[in-house]
Amino acid sequence: MQVQRQPKRIVIIGGGITGLAAAHRLLELTKSDQPLEVLLLEGSSRVGGVLKTTERDGFLIEAGADSFISDKPEAIALAHRLGISSRLIETNENHRRSFIVRKGRLRPVPDGFQLLAPTRFWPFVTTDIFSWPGKARMALDLIIPKRAANGDDDESLAEFVRRRLGREAFERMAQPMIGGIYTADPEKLSLRATLPRFLDMEKNHGSVIRAMWKQRRNTTLVSGAMGKKSSSAETGVSGPRYSLFLSFDRGMQVLVDELSARVQDQIRLNTRAESLSLSECGTTWNIRLTDRTSIEADFVCLAIPAYAAAALLQETDAELSHLLNQIEYASTATINLAYRRVDIPHALDGFGFVVPFIESRSILACTFSSVKFAGRAPEEHVLLRAFLGGALQPHLFELGEDEMLRRVREDLRDLLGLVKPPLFSVVQKWRRSMPQYHVGHLDLVSRIRARAQTLPGLHLAGNSYGGAGVPDCIRSGEAAAEKALAPNQ
C-alpha cells in the first residue's frame, strides 16, 4: 500500500516584486511528483508593491520605479522566461544625459562623468558645475595616497568622496547623483554596500580617476576591436549609464501583471499576518492573521520590509527582531505632472535633473519621463516626475498633497520656466519604502542571516538586505524559492 505524501506548504508573506518572483519560481521548479502548496499573502488590495503603473488621458504614469538596470541579469532572464522580453524597451537614444542644478540653473553633467569622477578630460575642465579650486582638488585624487587600511572595511559615501575628491565633488556631484538613488543621508550611506567598486578602485589603482580612465580606455579598445562604438563614447552620455536602463512598453506594471497572472491561484489579497510562531516540535510555523485565523506552514518566506518582519518575529525571536529593526528606512513621494509641450520653455534635452542638498530646494530630482522612454505621453505633450522627501528632508514627506504640489511647481517654475499649471498631477506617497544601507550594513545583514538560519524553514527576502533594485529583489525572491525546495528544508 502506497502512502500518499502530504503536500509541503510554503507561505510567502508580501506581494511585492520579491514575493511574486518567489511564488513564480516555486511553480517553475516544482516537479510533478513533488506535492507542494504555495500561498502568497498580501496585506493590501493589490500586488506589485512600489511597482505601479497607471494610464490617464494617454499618459503612462509610474508611481514607483520606472526601469531597471540591465547589467544585473535577473530581470531580463525572468522576462525571457515569462515570454515578455519582446516588450522590453531601452531609453531614448537621443539626449542620454542629465543635469545638475547649480545656483538655480540646470547645468549638463559633463560627458563621461560617471557618478563620482570624470572619464574624459576636456568636458570636465570646461564645465561650470565646479569652481577651478574644486577641479584642482578633484585632480589631487591622482596623487593622494590610498588609505592604508583600505580593503574590505567600510566607509560612508561622504567620507570617501571628500577624502579622495574634495568637498565640491561631494556637494555638487556625489551627494545628488548617488545619494538621490538611495534617497539617503550620504554621511551614513555605506559605500561598501552600495557602490563597492569605488573602494576597490582606490585599493587596486590608488586613484578613482585613474581607474575610471583605464576602464574607459579598455572599453574603447574592446569595442573598437569588435567594430562597435563604446557606450562611454556615445554623444551626450553623462551621469548614470543610461544605455543600461530598461523598461517595458507599457511600464513596469507589465512585469507585475504577467507574474501575478502566472501565480493568481496562489495569491490571497487583503490578508495581513500579525505574528509568527514555531510549533512545539520546531518544524512548522503558525502564521496568525489579523482576522484571528491562522495558517500552518512548513516554510515561510518573509518578502516584506525588515521592520515588518521584525514585528512578526518579536515573540518568536526577540534578538532577530532587534537586529531587523536596526535597518532604517526613508520615505519618498513621487509627483507626476502632465503638460502640453508648448507650455515648457526648457528644451528638455536630457532625461532629467538632480538637485544638490545645498541648493535648498524642495525636490530631490525630476525625470523627464516622456523623453527618457517612448510611449509615456501623447504627441505634443510631456510627462514630468518629481521626487520629494528622503533621509535628508523627511519633513517634506509629511506635507499634504496640495502643499507638496505647490512646492514642486515653484521649483519647476524657477528651474524650467514652467508657469502654467499642469493638465493634471498624481501624487504617490511611499512611507518607509527605501531601506537605508548605513555604514556597517553588510555586517548587520550577516548577523541577521546567521540568526535567521537558527530558525528552521524561515527565509528573509527583499530589498532590505542585499540590493534595492528590481533585479536584486527578483534574485532575492528566487533564492528563497530555491531554498524552500532544498532537500533539507
C-alpha positions as CSV (number, residue, x, y, z in Angstrom):
1,M,0.0,0.0,0.0
2,Q,1.5,3.3,-1.1
3,V,1.3,6.1,1.4
4,Q,0.3,9.4,-0.1
5,R,2.7,12.2,0.8
6,Q,1.3,15.3,2.4
7,P,2.0,18.4,0.3
8,K,4.6,20.7,1.6
9,R,3.1,24.1,2.3
10,I,5.2,27.2,1.5
11,V,3.8,30.6,2.6
12,I,5.2,33.8,1.2
13,I,4.3,37.0,3.1
14,G,4.4,40.0,0.9
15,G,3.2,40.5,-2.6
16,G,5.8,43.0,-4.0
17,I,8.1,42.0,-6.8
18,T,10.2,39.9,-4.4
19,G,7.2,37.8,-3.3
20,L,5.8,37.4,-6.8
21,A,9.2,36.3,-8.1
22,A,9.5,33.8,-5.3
23,A,6.0,32.3,-5.9
24,H,6.6,32.1,-9.7
25,R,10.0,30.4,-9.2
26,L,8.4,27.8,-6.9
27,L,5.9,26.9,-9.6
28,E,8.7,26.8,-12.2
29,L,10.8,24.4,-10.1
30,T,8.1,22.1,-8.7
31,K,8.2,18.6,-10.2
32,S,5.1,16.7,-11.0
33,D,5.9,14.1,-8.3
34,Q,6.5,16.7,-5.7
35,P,3.3,17.6,-3.7
36,L,3.5,21.3,-3.0
37,E,1.1,24.0,-1.8
38,V,2.2,27.6,-2.4
39,L,0.4,30.6,-0.8
40,L,1.2,34.2,-1.2
41,L,-0.3,36.6,1.4
42,E,-0.6,40.3,0.6
43,G,-2.0,42.7,3.1
44,S,-3.3,45.3,0.6
45,S,-5.7,45.1,-2.3
46,R,-3.1,44.8,-5.0
47,V,0.2,43.1,-5.7
48,G,3.3,44.7,-7.0
49,G,4.4,46.8,-4.1
50,V,6.1,50.0,-5.3
51,L,5.9,48.9,-8.9
52,K,2.7,50.6,-10.0
53,T,1.8,51.9,-13.5
54,T,-1.5,53.6,-14.4
55,E,-2.8,55.2,-17.5
56,R,-4.6,58.5,-17.8
57,D,-5.6,60.5,-20.9
58,G,-2.9,58.8,-22.9
59,F,-0.2,59.3,-20.3
60,L,1.6,56.3,-18.8
61,I,2.3,57.1,-15.1
62,E,4.9,55.3,-13.0
63,A,4.2,55.7,-9.3
64,G,7.3,53.8,-8.3
65,A,10.4,52.5,-10.1
66,D,10.3,53.3,-13.9
67,S,13.1,51.0,-15.0
68,F,15.8,48.5,-14.0
69,I,19.4,48.2,-14.9
70,S,20.4,45.5,-17.4
71,D,23.9,44.6,-16.1
72,K,22.2,42.6,-13.4
73,P,20.7,39.7,-15.3
74,E,17.8,38.6,-13.2
75,A,15.1,40.8,-14.5
76,I,15.9,40.2,-18.2
77,A,16.2,36.5,-17.5
78,L,12.8,36.5,-15.9
79,A,11.3,38.5,-18.7
80,H,12.6,35.9,-21.2
81,R,11.1,33.0,-19.2
82,L,7.8,34.9,-18.9
83,G,7.7,35.5,-22.7
84,I,7.6,39.3,-22.4
85,S,11.2,40.1,-23.5
86,S,9.9,41.5,-26.8
87,R,8.2,44.2,-24.7
88,L,11.4,45.5,-23.2
89,I,12.5,49.0,-24.4
90,E,15.6,51.0,-24.0
91,T,16.0,54.6,-23.1
92,N,15.7,57.1,-25.9
93,E,18.9,57.1,-27.9
94,N,18.8,60.9,-28.1
95,H,19.6,63.2,-25.1
96,R,21.2,60.4,-23.0
97,R,22.4,62.9,-20.4
98,S,21.3,64.5,-17.2
99,F,21.5,67.9,-15.5
100,I,22.6,69.2,-12.1
101,V,21.2,72.3,-10.5
102,R,23.8,75.0,-9.7
103,K,22.7,78.4,-8.4
104,G,19.2,78.0,-9.7
105,R,20.2,76.8,-13.2
106,L,20.4,73.4,-14.9
107,R,24.0,72.5,-15.9
108,P,24.6,69.4,-18.0
109,V,26.7,66.7,-16.3
110,P,29.9,66.7,-18.3
111,D,30.2,64.0,-20.9
112,G,31.9,60.9,-19.5
113,F,31.4,62.0,-15.9
114,Q,30.1,58.8,-14.1
115,L,28.6,59.4,-10.6
116,L,31.8,60.4,-8.8
117,A,34.6,61.2,-11.2
118,P,35.4,62.1,-14.8
119,T,36.4,59.6,-17.5
120,R,37.1,62.4,-20.1
121,F,39.4,65.4,-19.5
122,W,38.1,68.3,-21.6
123,P,34.4,68.2,-20.7
124,F,35.5,68.1,-17.0
125,V,37.8,71.1,-17.5
126,T,35.2,73.2,-19.3
127,T,32.2,72.5,-17.0
128,D,31.0,75.3,-14.7
129,I,29.5,72.9,-12.2
130,F,32.7,73.1,-10.2
131,S,35.0,76.0,-9.4
132,W,38.6,76.0,-10.5
133,P,39.8,75.3,-7.0
134,G,37.2,72.5,-6.8
135,K,38.6,71.0,-10.0
136,A,42.1,71.3,-8.8
137,R,41.2,69.5,-5.6
138,M,39.5,66.7,-7.6
139,A,42.7,66.3,-9.6
140,L,44.6,65.6,-6.5
141,D,42.9,62.2,-6.4
142,L,45.6,61.2,-8.9
143,I,48.4,61.7,-6.3
144,I,46.8,61.3,-2.9
145,P,47.9,58.0,-1.4
146,K,45.3,55.4,-0.9
147,R,44.0,54.8,2.6
148,A,46.4,52.5,4.4
149,A,43.6,50.3,5.8
150,N,41.8,50.1,2.5
151,G,40.5,46.6,2.0
152,D,37.1,45.2,2.9
153,D,36.4,47.7,5.6
154,D,33.5,50.2,5.1
155,E,33.3,53.9,4.7
156,S,30.5,56.4,4.1
157,L,29.9,58.0,0.7
158,A,30.5,61.5,2.1
159,E,33.8,60.5,3.9
160,F,35.2,58.7,0.8
161,V,34.4,61.4,-1.7
162,R,35.7,64.3,0.5
163,R,38.8,62.3,1.2
164,R,39.6,61.4,-2.4
165,L,38.0,64.2,-4.4
166,G,37.2,67.1,-2.1
167,R,34.2,68.9,-0.7
168,E,32.9,70.3,-4.0
169,A,32.9,66.9,-5.7
170,F,30.8,65.6,-2.8
171,E,28.3,68.5,-2.5
172,R,27.9,69.2,-6.2
173,M,28.0,65.7,-7.7
174,A,28.2,62.7,-5.4
175,Q,25.5,63.7,-3.0
176,P,22.8,64.4,-5.5
177,M,23.8,61.7,-8.0
178,I,24.3,58.8,-5.6
179,G,22.6,59.9,-2.5
180,G,19.5,60.5,-4.6
181,I,19.4,56.9,-5.9
182,Y,19.1,55.7,-2.4
183,T,17.2,58.8,-1.0
184,A,19.9,58.5,1.7
185,D,22.0,60.6,4.0
186,P,25.4,60.4,2.4
187,E,27.1,60.9,5.8
188,K,25.7,57.4,6.7
189,L,25.4,55.7,3.4
190,S,27.7,52.6,3.2
191,L,29.9,52.7,0.0
192,R,30.8,49.0,0.5
193,A,27.1,48.0,0.5
194,T,26.1,50.3,-2.4
195,L,29.0,51.0,-4.7
196,P,31.9,48.8,-3.6
197,R,33.7,49.3,-7.0
198,F,34.8,52.7,-6.0
199,L,36.5,51.4,-2.8
200,D,38.1,48.7,-5.0
201,M,39.3,51.3,-7.5
202,E,41.2,53.0,-4.7
203,K,42.6,49.7,-3.4
204,N,43.7,48.4,-6.8
205,H,44.7,51.6,-8.7
206,G,45.4,54.1,-5.9
207,S,43.0,56.6,-7.6
208,V,39.4,56.7,-8.6
209,I,40.1,58.9,-11.6
210,R,43.0,56.8,-12.8
211,A,40.9,53.6,-12.5
212,M,38.0,55.1,-14.5
213,W,40.3,56.4,-17.2
214,K,41.8,52.8,-17.6
215,Q,38.3,51.3,-17.6
216,R,37.2,53.7,-20.3
217,R,40.3,53.1,-22.4
218,N,39.9,49.3,-22.1
219,T,36.2,49.6,-23.1
220,T,37.1,51.7,-26.1
221,L,39.8,49.3,-27.2
222,V,37.5,46.2,-26.9
223,S,34.6,48.0,-28.6
224,G,36.9,49.1,-31.4
225,A,38.2,45.6,-31.9
226,M,34.6,44.3,-32.2
227,G,33.6,47.1,-34.6
228,K,31.3,48.7,-32.0
229,K,31.1,52.1,-30.5
230,S,31.6,52.1,-26.8
231,S,28.8,53.4,-24.5
232,S,31.2,55.8,-22.9
233,A,31.9,57.4,-26.3
234,E,28.2,58.0,-27.1
235,T,27.4,61.6,-27.8
236,G,25.7,63.3,-24.9
237,V,26.1,60.5,-22.4
238,S,26.7,61.6,-18.8
239,G,25.8,60.7,-15.3
240,P,24.2,57.3,-15.0
241,R,25.0,54.8,-17.8
242,Y,21.6,55.3,-19.4
243,S,22.2,52.7,-22.1
244,L,21.8,50.1,-19.4
245,F,18.4,51.1,-18.3
246,L,15.4,49.1,-19.5
247,S,11.6,49.3,-19.0
248,F,8.6,47.7,-20.7
249,D,6.5,49.3,-23.5
250,R,3.5,49.8,-21.1
251,G,5.5,50.4,-18.0
252,M,6.8,48.3,-15.1
253,Q,3.2,47.0,-14.5
254,V,3.8,44.7,-17.4
255,L,6.1,42.6,-15.3
256,V,3.8,42.7,-12.3
257,D,0.7,41.7,-14.3
258,E,2.5,38.8,-16.0
259,L,3.8,37.4,-12.8
260,S,0.5,37.8,-11.0
261,A,-1.3,36.1,-13.8
262,R,1.0,33.1,-13.5
263,V,0.5,32.8,-9.7
264,Q,-3.0,34.1,-9.4
265,D,-4.3,30.9,-7.8
266,Q,-1.7,31.2,-5.0
267,I,-2.5,34.9,-4.1
268,R,-4.7,36.0,-1.2
269,L,-5.2,39.7,-1.1
270,N,-6.2,41.8,1.9
271,T,-4.7,39.1,4.1
272,R,-2.3,40.5,6.8
273,A,-0.1,38.4,9.0
274,E,0.1,39.5,12.7
275,S,2.6,37.1,14.2
276,L,4.7,34.0,13.6
277,S,5.5,31.2,15.9
278,L,7.2,27.9,15.7
279,S,5.3,24.7,16.6
280,E,6.3,22.8,19.7
281,C,8.2,20.3,17.6
282,G,10.0,23.2,16.0
283,T,9.5,22.1,12.4
284,T,6.4,24.0,11.3
285,W,5.2,27.6,11.5
286,N,1.9,29.1,12.7
287,I,1.0,32.3,11.0
288,R,-1.6,34.2,12.9
289,L,-3.6,36.7,10.8
290,T,-5.2,39.9,11.8
291,D,-8.7,38.4,11.4
292,R,-7.7,35.9,14.2
293,T,-7.4,32.9,11.9
294,S,-4.2,31.1,11.4
295,I,-2.2,29.2,8.7
296,E,0.3,26.4,9.2
297,A,3.4,26.3,7.0
298,D,6.4,24.2,6.5
299,F,8.4,27.1,5.1
300,V,7.9,30.8,5.4
301,C,9.4,33.5,3.2
302,L,9.2,37.0,4.6
303,A,9.3,39.2,1.5
304,I,8.4,42.3,3.4
305,P,10.4,45.2,4.8
306,A,12.8,44.4,7.7
307,Y,10.7,46.4,10.2
308,A,7.6,44.4,9.2
309,A,9.5,41.1,9.6
310,A,10.7,42.3,13.0
311,A,7.2,42.9,14.2
312,L,6.1,39.4,13.1
313,L,9.1,37.7,14.8
314,Q,9.0,39.7,18.1
315,E,7.6,36.9,20.2
316,T,9.5,34.1,18.4
317,D,13.0,35.5,18.4
318,A,13.5,38.9,20.1
319,E,17.2,39.0,19.1
320,L,16.4,38.6,15.4
321,S,13.6,41.1,15.7
322,H,16.0,43.6,17.3
323,L,18.6,43.2,14.6
324,L,16.0,43.7,11.9
325,N,14.8,46.9,13.5
326,Q,18.3,48.3,13.2
327,I,17.7,48.7,9.4
328,E,16.3,52.2,9.0
329,Y,14.0,53.4,6.2
330,A,13.3,56.6,4.4
331,S,10.0,57.8,2.9
332,T,9.6,59.3,-0.5
333,A,6.9,60.7,-2.7
334,T,6.6,60.8,-6.5
335,I,4.7,63.6,-8.2
336,N,3.8,63.0,-11.9
337,L,2.8,66.1,-13.8
338,A,1.3,66.2,-17.3
339,Y,1.9,69.3,-19.6
340,R,1.5,70.4,-23.2
341,R,4.9,70.7,-24.7
342,V,4.4,74.3,-25.8
343,D,4.0,75.3,-22.1
344,I,7.5,74.2,-21.1
345,P,10.2,76.7,-22.2
346,H,13.1,74.4,-21.4
347,A,14.5,72.3,-24.3
348,L,14.2,69.1,-22.2
349,D,17.3,67.8,-24.0
350,G,18.1,65.3,-21.3
351,F,16.5,62.7,-19.1
352,G,16.1,64.9,-16.1
353,F,18.0,66.6,-13.3
354,V,19.1,66.2,-9.7
355,V,19.2,68.8,-7.0
356,P,22.1,69.1,-4.6
357,F,21.0,69.5,-1.0
358,I,23.0,72.7,-0.7
359,E,20.6,74.3,-3.3
360,S,17.9,74.3,-0.6
361,R,15.1,73.2,-3.0
362,S,12.1,71.0,-2.1
363,I,12.6,68.5,-4.9
364,L,15.3,65.8,-4.9
365,A,15.2,65.3,-8.6
366,C,12.9,65.4,-11.6
367,T,12.7,62.9,-14.5
368,F,11.6,63.9,-18.0
369,S,9.7,60.7,-18.3
370,S,8.4,61.1,-21.8
371,V,11.9,62.0,-23.0
372,K,13.5,59.1,-21.2
373,F,11.1,56.4,-22.5
374,A,8.8,56.2,-25.5
375,G,5.1,56.0,-25.1
376,R,4.8,57.9,-21.8
377,A,2.8,60.9,-23.2
378,P,0.6,61.7,-26.2
379,E,2.1,63.6,-29.1
380,E,3.0,67.2,-28.3
381,H,2.7,66.5,-24.6
382,V,5.2,65.9,-21.8
383,L,5.2,63.9,-18.6
384,L,7.5,65.0,-15.7
385,R,8.1,63.1,-12.5
386,A,9.4,64.9,-9.4
387,F,10.6,63.3,-6.1
388,L,10.3,64.7,-2.5
389,G,11.4,63.5,0.9
390,G,14.1,61.0,1.6
391,A,16.5,60.8,4.5
392,L,17.7,64.4,4.2
393,Q,14.3,66.1,4.0
394,P,11.8,63.8,5.9
395,H,9.6,66.8,6.9
396,L,8.7,67.3,3.2
397,F,7.2,63.8,3.0
398,E,4.8,64.7,5.8
399,L,3.3,67.7,3.8
400,G,-0.2,67.4,2.4
401,E,-0.6,66.7,-1.3
402,D,-1.6,70.3,-2.1
403,E,1.4,71.8,-0.4
404,M,3.7,69.2,-2.0
405,L,2.4,70.1,-5.4
406,R,2.7,73.8,-4.7
407,R,6.4,73.4,-3.8
408,V,7.1,71.2,-6.8
409,R,5.5,73.7,-9.1
410,E,7.5,76.5,-7.5
411,D,10.8,74.7,-8.2
412,L,9.8,73.8,-11.7
413,R,8.9,77.4,-12.4
414,D,12.4,78.5,-11.3
415,L,14.3,75.7,-12.9
416,L,12.3,75.0,-16.1
417,G,10.5,78.3,-16.5
418,L,7.2,76.4,-16.2
419,V,4.5,78.9,-15.3
420,K,1.2,77.2,-16.4
421,P,-0.5,74.7,-14.2
422,P,-0.3,71.0,-15.2
423,L,-3.1,69.3,-17.1
424,F,-3.2,67.1,-14.1
425,S,-0.9,65.8,-11.4
426,V,-0.7,62.5,-9.4
427,V,0.9,62.3,-6.0
428,Q,2.0,58.9,-4.6
429,K,3.5,58.6,-1.2
430,W,5.7,55.6,-0.2
431,R,6.1,55.6,3.5
432,R,9.2,53.8,4.8
433,S,9.9,52.3,1.4
434,M,13.6,52.8,1.0
435,P,16.0,50.8,3.3
436,Q,19.0,52.8,4.3
437,Y,22.3,50.9,3.8
438,H,24.2,52.6,6.6
439,V,27.9,52.1,7.2
440,G,28.2,48.6,8.7
441,H,25.1,47.3,6.8
442,L,26.8,44.2,5.4
443,D,28.0,43.2,8.8
444,L,24.5,43.7,10.2
445,V,23.0,41.6,7.4
446,S,25.5,38.9,8.1
447,R,24.3,38.8,11.7
448,I,20.7,38.8,10.6
449,R,21.3,35.9,8.2
450,A,23.1,33.9,10.8
451,R,20.4,34.4,13.4
452,A,17.6,33.6,10.9
453,Q,19.4,30.3,10.0
454,T,18.8,29.1,13.5
455,L,15.0,29.1,12.8
456,P,14.2,26.2,10.5
457,G,12.1,26.9,7.5
458,L,12.4,30.7,7.6
459,H,13.9,32.9,4.9
460,L,14.2,36.7,4.7
461,A,14.0,38.3,1.2
462,G,13.6,41.7,-0.3
463,N,15.4,45.0,-0.7
464,S,16.3,45.4,2.9
465,Y,19.4,43.2,2.7
466,G,21.4,42.9,-0.5
467,G,20.3,45.4,-3.2
468,A,17.4,47.8,-3.7
469,G,16.8,47.5,-7.4
470,V,14.3,45.3,-9.3
471,P,16.8,42.7,-10.4
472,D,18.1,42.5,-6.7
473,C,14.6,41.9,-5.5
474,I,14.0,39.2,-8.1
475,R,17.2,37.5,-7.2
476,S,16.3,37.5,-3.6
477,G,12.8,36.1,-4.1
478,E,14.1,33.3,-6.4
479,A,16.8,32.4,-4.0
480,A,14.2,32.0,-1.3
481,A,12.2,29.7,-3.6
482,E,15.2,27.5,-4.3
483,K,16.0,27.3,-0.6
484,A,12.4,26.3,0.2
485,L,12.7,23.3,-2.2
486,A,16.1,22.2,-1.0
487,P,16.1,18.6,0.4
488,N,16.9,19.7,4.0
489,Q,14.1,22.2,4.2
